[in-house]
Amino acid sequence: MKKRLVLLLVLPLLALSTTMAPAASAPKCGAPEIRAAAAHVVKLLEQKGRAAFGEIKKFRLCGGGYVYLLDDRGVSLMHPFMPRIVGTNRLGVRDDTGKRFNVEALNKLKTKNEVWIPYRFNKPGGKTFFDKCGYFRKVKTKDGVMIVSTGRYGKCPR
């Protein structure tokens, strides 16, 4: 009887310990990884132009991050999770401090091919804003200039 009682108490704890075990560490998501992912997308766009959008929608980096595309006027060309914004101008988008991070990125890309822009953003489904670092890279394609954009939560690399 005591053995059964012990088993009844221990087995659920064992099950909990395996389901609550720490997840495998997330892949590293620093500047080199973000740049490499963007370079992959740039190559696809240079080779295929808009025909690469389907492949880019499925592309993930840093354990689940994604890439979205703008044109050089700030119009959304492709977003894997928010298709409703495609075709809309994103220059008016502000973070919770009022920063227009897309405007800042496009202004800096007039003289550079890549920029890091710090801003604040809420996580999907959440209302709390967190520091985020956007990476924007300009690419010339047969379909015109496009901006490859991705980012990560946290501070920008120095």
C-alpha positions in Angstrom: 0.0 0.0 0.0 2.8 2.4 0.9 4.6 1.6 -2.4 1.5 2.4 -4.4 1.0 5.7 -2.5 4.7 6.6 -3.2 4.3 5.7 -6.9 1.1 7.8 -7.1 3.0 10.7 -5.7 6.3 10.3 -7.5 5.1 9.5 -11.1 3.3 12.8 -11.6 6.3 14.6 -10.3 8.6 12.8 -12.7 6.2 13.7 -15.6 6.3 17.3 -14.5 10.1 17.4 -14.3 10.4 16.2 -17.9 7.8 18.7 -19.2 9.2 21.6 -17.2 12.8 20.9 -18.0 14.6 23.9 -19.5 14.3 24.1 -23.2 17.4 23.7 -25.3 19.3 27.0 -25.5 18.0 29.3 -28.1 20.3 29.8 -31.1 22.7 32.7 -31.0 21.2 35.8 -32.6 24.0 38.3 -32.8 25.1 40.7 -35.5 26.9 38.0 -37.5 23.9 35.7 -37.6 21.5 38.5 -38.6 23.9 39.8 -41.3 24.3 36.2 -42.7 20.5 35.7 -42.8 20.0 39.0 -44.5 22.8 38.2 -47.0 20.9 35.0 -47.8 17.7 36.9 -48.5 19.6 39.5 -50.5 21.0 36.8 -52.7 17.6 35.4 -53.3 16.2 38.8 -54.2 19.1 39.6 -56.6 18.6 36.2 -58.3 14.8 36.1 -58.4 13.4 39.5 -57.5 9.7 39.3 -56.4 9.6 35.6 -57.4 11.6 34.9 -54.2 8.9 36.3 -51.9 7.3 32.9 -51.3 10.6 31.4 -50.2 11.4 34.4 -48.1 8.1 34.2 -46.3 9.1 30.7 -45.0 12.6 31.7 -44.1 13.4 31.8 -40.4 16.5 33.0 -38.5 17.7 32.9 -34.9 15.2 30.2 -33.8 12.0 31.8 -35.3 12.8 35.3 -36.4 11.6 36.5 -39.8 12.3 38.9 -42.6 10.0 41.5 -44.0 10.5 43.7 -47.1 9.9 47.3 -47.8 10.5 49.4 -50.9 12.6 52.5 -50.8 9.5 54.7 -50.2 8.5 52.7 -47.1 5.7 50.6 -48.7 5.4 47.0 -47.4 6.2 44.5 -50.1 6.1 41.3 -48.1 5.5 40.3 -44.4 5.1 36.7 -43.5 2.8 37.3 -40.5 0.9 40.4 -41.4 -0.2 40.1 -45.0 -2.8 42.8 -44.4 -0.1 45.5 -44.3 1.4 44.6 -47.7 0.9 47.5 -50.0 0.6 50.0 -47.2 3.1 52.8 -46.4 4.9 52.0 -43.1 6.6 55.4 -42.6 4.0 56.5 -40.1 4.6 53.5 -37.8 5.9 54.6 -34.4 7.1 52.8 -31.3 5.7 53.6 -27.9 8.1 56.6 -27.6 6.9 58.1 -30.8 10.0 57.1 -32.8 9.4 56.5 -36.5 12.0 53.8 -36.9 11.2 53.1 -40.6 11.8 56.8 -41.5 15.1 56.8 -39.6 16.2 53.6 -41.4 15.3 54.9 -44.9 17.0 58.2 -44.3 20.2 56.4 -43.2 20.0 54.0 -46.1 20.4 57.0 -48.5 24.1 56.9 -47.7 24.7 53.4 -46.4 23.8 49.8 -47.5 22.9 48.6 -44.0 21.8 50.2 -40.7 20.9 49.1 -37.2 18.0 51.1 -35.6 17.0 50.7 -32.0 13.4 51.1 -31.1 10.7 49.6 -28.9 8.1 47.0 -29.9 5.6 44.7 -28.3 5.8 41.0 -28.7 3.0 39.3 -30.7 -0.2 39.3 -28.7 1.4 41.4 -25.9 0.9 45.0 -24.8 4.2 45.5 -23.1 6.9 47.2 -25.2 10.5 45.9 -25.2 13.8 47.2 -26.6 14.2 45.9 -30.1 17.0 46.3 -32.7 16.0 46.5 -36.3 18.4 45.6 -39.1 17.8 47.1 -42.5 19.7 46.3 -45.6 19.3 47.9 -49.1 19.3 45.7 -52.2 19.0 46.5 -55.8 16.9 44.0 -57.7 15.5 43.7 -61.2 12.2 44.8 -59.6 13.7 47.9 -58.0 15.3 48.8 -54.7 14.1 46.8 -51.7 14.8 46.9 -48.0 15.4 43.7 -46.2 14.4 44.1 -42.6 14.7 41.9 -39.6 15.6 42.3 -36.0 15.8 41.0 -32.5 14.6 41.9 -29.1 17.4 43.5 -27.1 20.0 46.2 -27.6 21.7 46.9 -31.0 25.2 45.7 -31.5 27.9 48.4 -31.3 
